């Protein structure tokens, strides 16, 4: 069975990269706390910088807009590394189920309230939702590249473009559905249902 290097075997991050991650996390933590206290619109970059104990210019160096603070996270590299580490003969549906569940398990274990807040803001704040759509396109390109390595197709082929953006669009709908229904379901189960639809089509009978 042909596999690629497990991401756990990668060398540890250097001091500089660890500092960057710590600063990004401090900015995000400050942002989420302020939003919970006073709402998204009332939260300013200056307030975020003060709470995170950095300068406003540092905030902008890490996050070009306030929306980027909400939209971005540390899990995307984990997902892509996990995707590349799956066995070559595994079906795309099983690959995506594994990597999405891994990312969600990590996110929900470390910051469950933040995960819920981000999805709620994606529904309630048009600017956040618009930035999520832009970010989705960028993540779709990364997904195409990773899937191209597995499939042998060109990353900019029509087939991979359609497939990758179908996946990203489905995940966006899962996020919105989860928030709109008050986060009552397990989002991992919702992702499984979305992948079932992409793999098998619409179920028969009443929805």
Helices and strands as residue ranges (DSSP letters): G 7-9, H 15-38, H 45-52, H 56-62, H 66-71, H 75-85, H 92-124, H 126-151, H 158-180, H 187-200
